[in-house]
Amino acid sequence: MLDICLLGTGGMMPLPYRWLTSMMARCGGSNLLIDCGEGTQIALKEKGWSPKPIDIICFTHYHADHISGLPGLLLTMGNAERREPLTMIGPKGLERVVTALRTIAPELPFPLQFIELTENRERMEMGPYVIDAYRVNHNVICYGYSITIPRKGRFDVERARAQDIPQKFWNRLQKGEEIEYEGRLLTPDMVLGEERRGLKVTYCTDTRPVPVIAEYASMADLFICEGMYGEKEKAVKAKENKHMTFYEAAALAKEAQPKQMWLTHYSPSLIKPEEYMDEVRSIFPRAKAARDGWTAELEFDEE
């Protein structure tokens, strides 16, 4: 299972009913955060989720509405007696930016590890997650992320028996372990079928619509996409500032065909995003105007 919570849906500035951009993923006891705008800690508290077990923080870019909540979050994690390393992923310059922000959070009881993205596409495997970072088109260097939970193939009892693999090793092989036994190397591919469909969440904000977004969002369980403006008359402003309208986001979803799309990162002027959704759903019927605190519990397909 993969739990997703969209902690904040606001862009530029927080509002009394809308915190700034942040999303949390939870899987197998490991937590991953994408962006950390102002209000992220409060949103976590309102949701009843703890920041202490966050293992990874991914940053799309370093505008304040995506990273200004970080110093306070780090202090809270430290005050919760966290000791394990925290990995941060983001565009080039990440360590410099975080070091500057830590002027007001200088002492932490846990180490920080930095992975700075320099290529247009990069893939990392951490804990239960496969993290794909892909470059998008904003007025500063900016990345989107796809978070995937892979799923191994089904265990084939008949193959295991046909190869005289002792039953005591089945569970270990199913978990991906290689075993030396009586001069043989037993490997998972000897007993597992083809890899099954896993779970995927694709996230992007602060960008113009570019083909790479639809590519990574293809067949995702959940596609969380910027919709800065619902008002059609702001299409020119979206182009000037390198953001997206609801309708551009819906067109990407129509191409990618995720199971569902949530719009996020609303302009402060956009008070009621729901008012624009009828036309958005005429482009992509499974689109929703997300609100702070929305949660999705994603489960593997039954077979």
Beta strands, then each sheet from edge to edge (+ up, - down):
strand 1: 2-8
strand 2: 22-27
strand 3: 30-34
strand 4: 54-58
strand 5: 86-91
strand 6: 112-117
strand 7: 121-126
strand 8: 129-135
strand 9: 143-151
strand 10: 179-181
strand 11: 184-186
strand 12: 196-204
strand 13: 222-226
strand 14: 261-264
strand 15: 287-289
strand 16: 294-298
sheet 1: 6+ 5+ 4+ 3+ 2- 1+ 16-
sheet 2: 7+ 8- 9+ 12- 13- 14- 15-
sheet 3: 10+ 11-
end
